[in-house]
């Protein structure tokens, strides 16, 4: 068996696809030929488009990655009648066979596409210097995003050891069919992420793009704010968040009552939705997002019923992932975001992405947006004991949603900021990773009858092996240099 990473580096596109019954397919999705000629600047643009397209399969931002962030935390629940597509992400009955192998594969696919651009750009003199620099910056940004997503899923948090010397993920930079990489440390992975982002910042001049679907100077800084937050570098994260907020390029989008765009919209209630979640256009706070269209990146015969929107809604999709009683309980009655939850036949579903136009399953997946920057700003100010500034920042988010303003101080303020972050960023894939980086337990027992698991995973203490997903077995079998986390056994 070949290493998955080796396959991606060599083929740049062969991925294993899990079908609805969780059997293993070997359908290639969006293969990219390593022999692609890079003769003109347009060749690089075409390959950059393919790099971004790599995010759309269901293993990455098309479904599994954001779903894991909520399903594996205290946000998620499996509604009655749900299928088994996301069950293991919620129950956390994980092993090296049923881990998030598809996510591992697809993210390394994206990284391989970025590497293909980076390596071929060396020595290329076509186009203008500005064009070359911006495309190179985009590839570095995407590589950094991919590595950060991998390391926060397949490794313990940055602060798990005092020097972040615990196992991270392999760093791969070249096309080499004989490469069998070992895992780098978390410190090394974060150092590379920061190197890529700092280099990209120095290259890029493009500040925004019409659809917010490509890397820009501001998406680089927004991602760097997030990465610094994960390293608890409060000053650096604050500087980048402030830079994005003060750039004047983005404005917080309104949560306001929006009539159904069609008479037969499913579900009909779109109150509390941000505009780009229901219309195929970016909103004023979108820094980087992924739009899912109706045709591409779907396994044969499954259509869009395999992607994120269908996982939440039942009438037009599957409704495989719902909200816990606990997450619903933290919104006040007048909070506009209450409408992110929909009850049907005594079962609750997620209604944050209520379709676009006539299509109830089309969706835009927010990856970086201004609301997160305000929440990063608030958290950093609180950690730096600047409570007034922290309250000002977090209340930009709370008051917009018609929620009560936060007036607390000290430790309580820090807790209130995390709860507001949980409310605002629910169903965008943050909660599991936030609990991990804040070194908090996963407690699904806070609300009575919220968790009925019998495997002991209603309460998971911080540091448990379930705070990291195991390395896929096919990678372990194929690569003698690959090591499983000690907590999972070797």
C-alpha positions, -999 to 999 in steps of 0.1 A, spaced: 0 0 0 13 35 -8 15 63 17 -14 87 13 10 116 15 32 100 -11 2 94 -33 -8 131 -30 27 144 -37 31 121 -67 -4 122 -82 -16 155 -66 -51 144 -65 -59 108 -57 -82 107 -27 -101 80 -9 -138 88 -8 -161 75 19 -195 67 6 -228 70 25 -224 36 41 -188 44 52 -173 19 28 -140 29 12 -141 40 -24 -111 49 -45 -127 76 -67 -102 103 -77 -116 137 -70 -102 167 -89 -69 151 -99 -41 175 -108 -14 163 -131 21 169 -118 32 172 -154 10 203 -159 30 229 -178 37 262 -161 45 282 -192 24 313 -187 11 333 -158 -23 321 -168 -12 285 -161 -5 295 -126 -39 312 -123 -56 280 -135 -37 259 -110 -45 284 -82 -82 279 -91 -77 241 -87 -60 247 -54 -91 265 -40 -114 239 -55 -96 213 -34 -114 227 -3 -148 218 -16 -150 180 -13 -168 167 17 -136 157 34 -127 194 40 -148 225 41 -175 209 20 -186 190 50 -164 170 74 -140 196 88 -165 222 100 -188 194 111 -162 178 133 -156 211 151 -192 211 164 -201 173 164 -170 165 186 -178 192 211 -207 201 234 -225 218 205 -236 187 186 -262 160 188 -273 132 165 -311 137 157 -335 108 157 -335 91 124 -301 104 114 -277 83 92 -242 72 102 -223 98 82 -211 118 112 -219 95 140 -183 87 149 -175 124 150 -201 128 177 -197 96 197 -159 98 194 -157 60 191 -125 66 172 -97 44 160 -71 46 132 -95 30 108 -126 52 113 -107 84 120 -110 114 97 -90 98 70 -108 115 42 -100 149 58 -63 140 61 -62 130 25 -81 160 11 -61 186 30 -28 171 19 -42 173 -16 -47 210 -12 -12 214 2 2 194 -27 -15 218 -51 0 248 -33 34 232 -33 31 226 -71 26 264 -76 53 274 -51 79 251 -66 71 259 -102 71 297 -95 108 295 -87 127 309 -116 95 318 -136 97 352 -152 64 354 -171 37 379 -163 43 409 -140 62 407 -108 30 418 -90 11 389 -106 38 364 -97 40 377 -61 3 376 -55 -2 341 -68 28 329 -48 13 346 -17 -20 328 -24 -3 294 -25 16 302 8 -17 313 24 -34 281 14 -5 259 25 -6 276 59 -44 272 62 -40 235 54 -12 228 78 -31 247 106 -62 227 100 -43 195 100 -23 202 132 -53 213 152 -72 181 143 -44 155 143 -23 168 172 -28 180 207 -30 218 213 1 240 211 4 243 248 1 206 255 38 205 262 58 235 275 79 237 243 53 223 218 76 194 212 48 168 210 39 152 176 23 173 150 19 164 113 44 159 85 56 190 67 59 182 30 73 207 4 84 187 -27 71 163 -53 90 131 -45 73 97 -50 99 81 -27 92 104 2 81 88 35 79 117 59 79 115 97 57 137 118 72 171 127 67 186 161 38 209 167 64 237 173 79 230 139 45 230 122 35 263 137 69 278 128 63 268 92 28 282 92 41 315 105 69 316 79 44 310 51 21 337 63 49 362 69 63 356 35 29 358 19 22 391 36 54 406 21 44 394 -14 8 403 -17 -8 436 -27 -43 424 -35 -64 434 -5 -99 421 -14 -115 401 -42 -151 403 -53 -162 369 -41 -139 366 -10 -130 332 -24 -92 337 -29 -64 345 -6 -56 382 -1 -34 404 20 -62 407 46 -70 370 47 -33 363 54 -34 387 84 -68 373 96 -54 337 95 -23 349 113 -44 364 140 -61 330 145 -28 311 145 -13 335 171 -44 330 192 -39 293 191 -3 299 204 -16 322 231 5 351 217 -21 377 227 -2 407 216 5 394 181 -30 381 176 -44 414 188 -22 433 164 -34 413 134 -70 414 145 -69 451 150 -52 456 116 -81 437 98 -108 455 118 -92 490 112 -85 484 76 -118 498 66 -122 469 41 -148 450 61 -180 459 80 -200 437 104 -230 423 85 -264 429 99 -286 402 114 -320 414 104 -353 399 94 -352 387 58 -383 375 40 -381 341 23 -365 345 -11 -390 320 -27 -425 309 -17 -413 273 -13 -381 280 5 -370 251 28 -369 259 56 -389 292 53 -374 310 83 -344 331 73 -345 355 102 -310 360 116 -291 349 85 -262 367 71 -268 378 36 -241 357 19 -255 325 36 -288 330 16 -276 348 -15 -247 339 -39 -226 369 -31 -202 379 -3 -213 400 26 -195 430 40 -176 410 67 -164 381 45 -127 379 45 -123 344 31 -152 319 23 -160 290 2 -192 288 -19 -206 254 -28 -222 253 -62 -247 227 -74 -227 206 -97 -190 202 -89 -172 183 -62 -199 157 -56 -193 120 -58 -212 103 -86 -250 99 -80 -249 116 -46 -253 151 -58 -252 178 -32 -268 156 -6 -233 147 6 -223 183 16 -226 205 46 -260 221 42 -277 187 37 -261 174 70 -281 201 89 -315 202 73 -338 171 72 -366 181 48 -343 186 18 -313 167 31 -303 142 57 -303 162 90 -275 141 104 -261 167 128 -283 187 152 -278 210 181 -274 199 217 -299 212 243 -270 230 259 -260 251 229 -297 261 223 -300 271 260 -272 298 258 -292 321 235 -317 345 250 -352 346 237 -347 378 218 -313 368 203 -317 369 165 -295 338 163 -322 317 180 -335 311 145 -303 291 137 -323 262 152 -354 246 137 -378 222 154 -395 195 133 -416 168 149 -400 173 183 -365 171 169 -341 200 166 -320 208 135 -295 235 125 -308 263 104 -278 286 100 -274 280 63 -310 280 50 -302 277 13 -296 302 -15 -323 313 -38 -344 283 -49 -318 258 -37 -322 248 0 -289 229 -1 -266 255 -16 -244 272 10 -215 295 16 -190 283 42 -175 311 62 -138 304 68 -125 338 80 -149 367 88 -148 400 106 -169 386 136 -140 363 144 -116 391 144 -137 410 170 -139 379 191 -101 374 189 -96 411 198 -119 406 228 -102 375 240 -67 390 237 -77 422 256 -92 401 284 -61 380 286 -40 412 288 -63 425 316 -77 452 294 -113 446 304 -129 478 291 -115 472 256 -124 435 258 -161 444 266 -162 470 238 -150 443 213 -173 415 224 -203 437 226 -199 446 189 -210 410 183 -235 405 212 -254 437 207 -256 432 169 -275 400 175 -299 417 200 -283 398 228 -277 413 263 -245 433 265 -216 418 285 -207 438 317 -185 414 336 -148 417 345 -119 395 352 -123 357 350 -160 360 345 -154 383 315 -131 357 299 -157 331 304 -184 353 289 -163 360 259 -158 323 252 -196 318 255 -203 346 231 -177 331 207 -195 298 210 -228 315 202 -216 335 172 -193 309 156 -215 278 162 -217 256 131 -186 271 116 -164 244 130 -146 261 160 -159 247 193 -139 215 195 -107 233 187 -116 262 211 -121 238 240 -88 221 231 -67 253 229 -83 267 261 -74 234 277 -110 228 289 -130 196 292 -157 185 268 -187 184 290 -219 172 274 -237 167 307 -244 203 316 -280 201 305 -302 171 317 -308 144 291 -284 160 267 -260 131 262 -272 95 262 -239 79 251 -229 48 269 -193 48 259 -181 73 285 -178 101 261 -204 124 276 -175 139 296 -140 140 282 -113 155 305 -88 178 288 -57 159 278 -76 128 269 -66 111 236 -99 122 221 -86 157 219 -67 145 189 -79 124 160 -56 93 153 -35 91 122 -52 70 95 -43 34 95 -35 33 57 -8 60 64 7 40 93 7 8 72 24 24 42 49 46 59 73 31 84 83 66 95 48 76 105 41 74 142 8 73 161 3 94 192 14 76 223 -21 80 238 -35 61 208 -7 34 208 19 28 182 
